[in-house]
Structure formats: C-alpha cells, structure tokens
Amino acid sequence: MPTSADHGAGSAGLAALYQERILEHYRRPRHKGTLERATGVHAEKNPLCGDDVTVAVRTSGGTVADARFTGVGCSIMQAAASMLMELVAGRTREEIEVLARRFDAMLASGEADASLGELGALAGVASFPTRHKCARLPWMALRGAMEQSKGE
C-alpha cells in the first residue's frame, strides 16, 4: 500500500517491495522518539525525495546501550530506521560496521542476509536502485551518531 511519501514509484513493482514486515515497521515503528542523555546525534536528509532522519545513540564502553530515531519519509526509510534501531542495541561499533557492510551487500545482490534480522525484508529494495538511498539513510545517520559518540 504505497503512500504519498513513497516518491511516486509505480505500483506494479511495489507489490514485492512492500512486504508485511516493512509495512508493520512503517505503521508501528519501534524506537521512534527522542533519546535523553544521547552521546551522539546525527541527521541525514535526501534532498531529492525529502526523506529526513535523525539518529540518537547512547553508548557505553563502545557498545550501543540505546538508539532512537526521529524523522519523516517514505515507508522504506521509516521501516529501515525502525528495524535498524532494534538491530544495533547491545552491539559494538565493530559489529555495527560489519552489519552495515552486509546490508550494502544485500542491497547490491538482492539476497536476504539472516544476520541482519528483520532488515533482511529489505532485500527486495535491490530491484529498485532509486530506493537504495531510502534504505541506507538511517545507516548513514547511525554512523554519524556513532562517530560523535566515540569517546563513550
């Protein structure tokens, strides 16, 4: 079910893209909201489509204790942010970098990666290159927030 925020993508190819997990996270995002006592906050925007996301993290000893996001955008970006916040809790910077590389590989190949948890539902985005940035935007914001949080 496309929304007006979905960049006018054609409905024929969207059937495979909008899997139930993606819609679930879009409709009922997890970890959405501000994060008190954040050790790092970073915003990313896609000026071509209007997706806008801010990720806040609280780290301790190089491990993500909590992560939250705020922002507006298409269902792919919102679902990716929701799924990502769940995935990174309790992970180290190094583990997150490995997962980010796996996510990029999944978008390139279209093959779901079980190590990415629910983010594997976004493997179908591989067929829509114009949507890759939508799926990557929360990762970019997370990396920026983690960079700010390096001293923690």
BALOBA-1460 file (C-alpha; in Angstrom, 3 decimals):
// residues 152
<rec num="1" residu="m" x="0.000" y="0.000" z="0.000"/>
<rec num="2" residu="p" x="2.007" y="2.992" z="-1.229"/>
<rec num="3" residu="t" x="1.696" y="6.346" z="0.474"/>
<rec num="4" residu="s" x="2.082" y="9.823" z="-0.936"/>
<rec num="5" residu="a" x="5.522" y="9.902" z="0.702"/>
<rec num="6" residu="d" x="6.691" y="6.999" z="-1.452"/>
<rec num="7" residu="h" x="8.201" y="9.138" z="-4.202"/>
<rec num="8" residu="g" x="5.637" y="8.261" z="-6.852"/>
<rec num="9" residu="a" x="7.031" y="4.780" z="-7.508"/>
<rec num="10" residu="g" x="4.937" y="2.621" z="-9.852"/>
<rec num="11" residu="s" x="2.503" y="0.272" z="-8.174"/>
<rec num="12" residu="a" x="3.334" y="-2.750" z="-10.386"/>
<rec num="13" residu="g" x="6.800" y="-3.250" z="-8.922"/>
<rec num="14" residu="l" x="5.840" y="-2.258" z="-5.409"/>
<rec num="15" residu="a" x="3.911" y="-5.444" z="-4.650"/>
<rec num="16" residu="a" x="7.107" y="-7.380" z="-3.954"/>
<rec num="17" residu="l" x="8.706" y="-4.421" z="-2.221"/>
<rec num="18" residu="y" x="6.090" y="-3.753" z="0.432"/>
<rec num="19" residu="q" x="6.372" y="-6.951" z="2.375"/>
<rec num="20" residu="e" x="4.407" y="-7.325" z="5.560"/>
<rec num="21" residu="r" x="7.432" y="-6.705" z="7.819"/>
<rec num="22" residu="i" x="8.191" y="-3.433" z="6.109"/>
<rec num="23" residu="l" x="4.611" y="-2.265" z="6.449"/>
<rec num="24" residu="e" x="4.493" y="-3.356" z="10.082"/>
<rec num="25" residu="h" x="7.562" y="-1.286" z="10.977"/>
<rec num="26" residu="y" x="6.299" y="1.647" z="8.938"/>
<rec num="27" residu="r" x="2.905" y="1.625" z="10.645"/>
<rec num="28" residu="r" x="4.209" y="0.840" z="14.125"/>
<rec num="29" residu="p" x="7.825" y="1.971" z="14.265"/>
<rec num="30" residu="r" x="9.953" y="0.791" z="17.159"/>
<rec num="31" residu="h" x="12.399" y="3.036" z="18.980"/>
<rec num="32" residu="k" x="10.997" y="6.199" z="17.405"/>
<rec num="33" residu="g" x="11.358" y="9.312" z="19.507"/>
<rec num="34" residu="t" x="13.965" y="11.403" z="21.222"/>
<rec num="35" residu="l" x="16.693" y="9.906" z="23.386"/>
<rec num="36" residu="e" x="17.630" y="11.604" z="26.621"/>
<rec num="37" residu="r" x="21.311" y="11.606" z="27.541"/>
<rec num="38" residu="a" x="22.357" y="10.715" z="23.994"/>
<rec num="39" residu="t" x="26.102" y="10.529" z="23.476"/>
<rec num="40" residu="g" x="25.778" y="11.049" z="19.731"/>
<rec num="41" residu="v" x="23.130" y="12.547" z="17.433"/>
<rec num="42" residu="h" x="23.320" y="12.869" z="13.671"/>
<rec num="43" residu="a" x="20.831" y="13.882" z="10.964"/>
<rec num="44" residu="e" x="20.762" y="12.892" z="7.309"/>
<rec num="45" residu="k" x="18.486" y="14.135" z="4.556"/>
<rec num="46" residu="n" x="17.868" y="13.066" z="0.998"/>
<rec num="47" residu="p" x="17.163" y="16.357" z="-0.800"/>
<rec num="48" residu="l" x="15.889" y="14.536" z="-3.882"/>
<rec num="49" residu="c" x="12.923" y="12.948" z="-2.129"/>
<rec num="50" residu="g" x="12.599" y="14.694" z="1.229"/>
<rec num="51" residu="d" x="13.460" y="11.743" z="3.484"/>
<rec num="52" residu="d" x="14.843" y="13.181" z="6.712"/>
<rec num="53" residu="v" x="16.083" y="11.098" z="9.650"/>
<rec num="54" residu="t" x="17.947" y="11.814" z="12.874"/>
<rec num="55" residu="v" x="19.510" y="9.006" z="14.884"/>
<rec num="56" residu="a" x="20.492" y="9.386" z="18.531"/>
<rec num="57" residu="v" x="22.588" y="6.821" z="20.383"/>
<rec num="58" residu="r" x="23.713" y="6.337" z="23.933"/>
<rec num="59" residu="t" x="26.873" y="4.302" z="24.097"/>
<rec num="60" residu="s" x="28.837" y="2.924" z="26.983"/>
<rec num="61" residu="g" x="32.259" y="1.381" z="26.508"/>
<rec num="62" residu="g" x="31.826" y="1.361" z="22.729"/>
<rec num="63" residu="t" x="28.541" y="-0.562" z="22.905"/>
<rec num="64" residu="v" x="25.136" y="0.852" z="21.981"/>
<rec num="65" residu="a" x="23.043" y="0.975" z="25.139"/>
<rec num="66" residu="d" x="20.078" y="2.590" z="23.364"/>
<rec num="67" residu="a" x="19.241" y="4.043" z="19.961"/>
<rec num="68" residu="r" x="16.275" y="6.054" z="18.724"/>
<rec num="69" residu="f" x="15.270" y="7.833" z="15.558"/>
<rec num="70" residu="t" x="13.050" y="10.697" z="14.531"/>
<rec num="71" residu="g" x="12.161" y="11.900" z="11.086"/>
<rec num="72" residu="v" x="9.824" y="11.801" z="8.173"/>
<rec num="73" residu="g" x="9.972" y="9.989" z="4.903"/>
<rec num="74" residu="c" x="8.838" y="7.072" z="2.841"/>
<rec num="75" residu="s" x="7.905" y="3.670" z="4.196"/>
<rec num="76" residu="i" x="11.274" y="2.170" z="3.203"/>
<rec num="77" residu="m" x="13.263" y="4.761" z="5.154"/>
<rec num="78" residu="q" x="10.964" y="4.625" z="8.182"/>
<rec num="79" residu="a" x="10.924" y="0.819" z="8.276"/>
<rec num="80" residu="a" x="14.698" y="0.631" z="7.821"/>
<rec num="81" residu="a" x="15.198" y="3.048" z="10.729"/>
<rec num="82" residu="s" x="12.839" y="1.084" z="12.975"/>
<rec num="83" residu="m" x="14.463" y="-2.253" z="12.150"/>
<rec num="84" residu="l" x="17.961" y="-0.795" z="12.481"/>
<rec num="85" residu="m" x="17.369" y="0.623" z="15.954"/>
<rec num="86" residu="e" x="16.309" y="-2.837" z="17.121"/>
<rec num="87" residu="l" x="19.318" y="-4.490" z="15.499"/>
<rec num="88" residu="v" x="22.045" y="-2.268" z="16.966"/>
<rec num="89" residu="a" x="21.085" y="-2.350" z="20.646"/>
<rec num="90" residu="g" x="23.855" y="-4.090" z="22.577"/>
<rec num="91" residu="r" x="26.259" y="-4.094" z="19.609"/>
<rec num="92" residu="t" x="29.760" y="-2.683" z="19.399"/>
<rec num="93" residu="r" x="30.973" y="-0.218" z="16.779"/>
<rec num="94" residu="e" x="32.866" y="-3.002" z="15.039"/>
<rec num="95" residu="e" x="29.791" y="-5.258" z="14.920"/>
<rec num="96" residu="i" x="27.719" y="-2.394" z="13.508"/>
<rec num="97" residu="e" x="30.282" y="-1.746" z="10.761"/>
<rec num="98" residu="v" x="30.201" y="-5.432" z="9.779"/>
<rec num="99" residu="l" x="26.391" y="-5.316" z="9.651"/>
<rec num="100" residu="a" x="26.475" y="-2.115" z="7.574"/>
<rec num="101" residu="r" x="28.734" y="-3.781" z="5.003"/>
<rec num="102" residu="r" x="26.423" y="-6.808" z="4.927"/>
<rec num="103" residu="f" x="23.432" y="-4.524" z="4.415"/>
<rec num="104" residu="d" x="25.143" y="-2.801" z="1.479"/>
<rec num="105" residu="a" x="25.996" y="-6.225" z="0.010"/>
<rec num="106" residu="m" x="22.374" y="-7.297" z="0.409"/>
<rec num="107" residu="l" x="21.163" y="-4.207" z="-1.448"/>
<rec num="108" residu="a" x="23.644" y="-4.955" z="-4.222"/>
<rec num="109" residu="s" x="22.707" y="-8.632" z="-4.532"/>
<rec num="110" residu="g" x="19.058" y="-8.783" z="-3.519"/>
<rec num="111" residu="e" x="19.854" y="-11.813" z="-1.369"/>
<rec num="112" residu="a" x="18.474" y="-11.576" z="2.183"/>
<rec num="113" residu="d" x="21.062" y="-11.908" z="4.949"/>
<rec num="114" residu="a" x="19.847" y="-13.630" z="8.121"/>
<rec num="115" residu="s" x="22.486" y="-11.813" z="10.202"/>
<rec num="116" residu="l" x="20.551" y="-8.601" z="9.553"/>
<rec num="117" residu="g" x="17.435" y="-9.806" z="11.330"/>
<rec num="118" residu="e" x="14.293" y="-8.109" z="10.098"/>
<rec num="119" residu="l" x="16.332" y="-5.817" z="7.846"/>
<rec num="120" residu="g" x="16.544" y="-8.846" z="5.556"/>
<rec num="121" residu="a" x="12.996" y="-7.953" z="4.495"/>
<rec num="122" residu="l" x="14.543" y="-5.023" z="2.623"/>
<rec num="123" residu="a" x="16.393" y="-7.309" z="0.195"/>
<rec num="124" residu="g" x="13.696" y="-6.547" z="-2.373"/>
<rec num="125" residu="v" x="14.875" y="-2.928" z="-2.463"/>
<rec num="126" residu="a" x="17.795" y="-4.207" z="-4.571"/>
<rec num="127" residu="s" x="15.425" y="-4.254" z="-7.556"/>
<rec num="128" residu="f" x="14.756" y="-0.530" z="-7.118"/>
<rec num="129" residu="p" x="18.088" y="1.338" z="-7.288"/>
<rec num="130" residu="t" x="16.394" y="4.701" z="-6.776"/>
<rec num="131" residu="r" x="15.258" y="3.438" z="-3.362"/>
<rec num="132" residu="h" x="18.689" y="2.317" z="-2.119"/>
<rec num="133" residu="k" x="19.344" y="5.698" z="-0.516"/>
<rec num="134" residu="c" x="15.990" y="5.460" z="1.293"/>
<rec num="135" residu="a" x="17.128" y="2.216" z="2.920"/>
<rec num="136" residu="r" x="20.681" y="3.463" z="3.593"/>
<rec num="137" residu="l" x="19.771" y="6.850" z="5.083"/>
<rec num="138" residu="p" x="19.236" y="5.550" z="8.652"/>
<rec num="139" residu="w" x="22.591" y="3.716" z="8.439"/>
<rec num="140" residu="m" x="24.286" y="6.956" z="7.421"/>
<rec num="141" residu="a" x="22.717" y="8.771" z="10.372"/>
<rec num="142" residu="l" x="23.681" y="5.934" z="12.723"/>
<rec num="143" residu="r" x="27.299" y="6.039" z="11.566"/>
<rec num="144" residu="g" x="27.392" y="9.796" z="12.165"/>
<rec num="145" residu="a" x="25.910" y="9.404" z="15.641"/>
<rec num="146" residu="m" x="28.408" y="6.648" z="16.459"/>
<rec num="147" residu="e" x="31.256" y="8.879" z="15.292"/>
<rec num="148" residu="q" x="30.121" y="11.627" z="17.683"/>
<rec num="149" residu="s" x="29.885" y="9.062" z="20.439"/>
<rec num="150" residu="k" x="33.449" y="7.729" z="20.040"/>
<rec num="151" residu="g" x="34.665" y="8.922" z="23.431"/>
<rec num="152" residu="e" x="31.994" y="6.986" z="25.304"/>
